[in-house]
């Protein structure tokens, strides 16, 4: 009972503010005392309660996402979430619960997202999180495969006459707190010894509003994020994005570390999306290929023969179900960021390894 | 006391003096017990959740930039230094905010009692609007609606009385030190000291020799340094459209200051009004009977008597003002809470950061209370 209440408390409050989330860690740490003491014997490291069982029991996947960036995670006027981040969550929901709509999306700020994953109030975080060593080691996020190779960029107004990093000397730059962007910016300008004035905001919306209103000369975030945000500005054509890339921003979904099975489910669900593109399997032809293909690799992948899902606690045809309902990586990319979307971002490094890109799924065997 | 109770002939349990003490002791034991239990469980559960506890992260380099700082700071400084920068920024806006909010509060509070209907109604309107809307909303209003309407810096607005008011901030003329500032300071203090010494030895002398010593010091300093004690630095807009020189206030700082001043000022105005009204009407009449004009009666007779009623609730508003500064994060002013938040992103230590924040805000607010209580006590002496 007590556990239930604290869980409820965590979920409700951890949305409001990052440090409030910190307070919740303390509070729930304090409150769940009785329950925790009893559990200590039953939750020995060898047999923890598995996240998979928890999600199945709940019948819904709780996914942390931003909800504010077109192409990645955005709520349309009908209240439907769409975007690359969102589709990753939907894919996991299909793999586990066989329904792409059994997802509860939680909008999180850039800082509180990590507390949410630490306390376990969300099952999966899919929020343009950059993979870094400190996030994996110190924060304890277990990352899935990289779903987008991005880099940090800078956007300025065309008529400002600023063309490169050096001409930003002494200028003010709007940036969102709680992101690697804020830290990269400091590092890059320190390295080049260029003075600048950061104007730092808590929310992404405030960051871009301040930029649009002329508080800052420039604004910075991941390049794909800039393209997405530019599409929301009043006059997108008046803004230019630098060719300079400030950093590597490999974006990946993640889960709380320590649950090997749950991490594997995330990893192989994402791998299935990439592998399906490599096999040329799409949501349109997946049933047909499953019925007709003689290729043992493809038959194993789609669960026609063998039992690849069993070790993960999933059904053997999980990849087939995921592709049927969500599509392969190319479909997801095209409809959210690429050719079929308003953003029209080139795939660039986010091509399959067979086409000179970086996407590479280990074998399904 | 305790010994006398214990060695009394009366049975212990029937001694009326025993029970209050036992009750107190029991309560203390209970509190300590609950506190220990909670603390132990906190560490245990955090350990179980895999969240480490420790303050070693404070000495790591901060690696993030801060927009404005009063004490020297660069991203290569430690996290502790960054937190200090945040604290300094918080104190800066708090102290200036307290001064302004008090001024606004007293003026509006007195205006609310004015016989002039226009003044009275305007004051009421201001109080009701500012007192009944959320502070966060007001801050966002001043920042995103207020500042955005100011002339854009790219249009090179012209200076008004040497000052620039643009969407990138406000810059006013300010003093800068000259090469002779130190000499001026030394000579002036020497002159002042000599003056005080002379005054002590030759009391009642005319002309006042201490004036002469200071005059000599000023003359000497002017001749020696060939410059003034301070120069005036006029702000300007550079070719790259940045404000330069003078004393600059960022939009973030100004919005926060304006928002806090007006919000807290509206509460103070009501406190001042209530305090003045608590002074008996007879005091007004007595002042009038002595021939004092209304403003003088207010300042010398009424307000001094109203202060003891004003100061305790005023203290509360000062504490609210400090706490309100933590909303700065919404409009990008790097106060303590803001820096702590960034630190949390950088180091991932929510619990420790929380503790630091709680302790800092608590001790700062307790210091304000202490000062105000001392001030309050100094007012009480006048009672007879």
Interface residues (C-beta under 8 A of the other chain):
Chain A: X18 X19 X21 X22 X23 X25 X26 X28 X29 X30 X32 X33 X36 X37 X40 X43 X110 X111 X114 X115 X118 X119 X134 X135 X138 X139 X140 X160 X170 X171 X172 X177 X178 X179 X182 X183 X185 X186 X187 X189 X190 X196 X197 X198 X199 X200 X201 X202 X203 X206 X209 X210 X213 X214 X215 X217 X257 X258
Chain B: X37 X38 X41 X42 X44 X45 X46 X48 X49 X50 X51 X63 X64 X65 X66 X67 X68 X74 X75 X76 X144 X147 X148 X152 X153 X154 X167 X168 X240 X241 X242 X251 X252 X329 X330 X331 X332 X334 X337 X338 X340 X341 X342 X344 X345 X346 X347 X348 X350 X351 X353 X354 X357
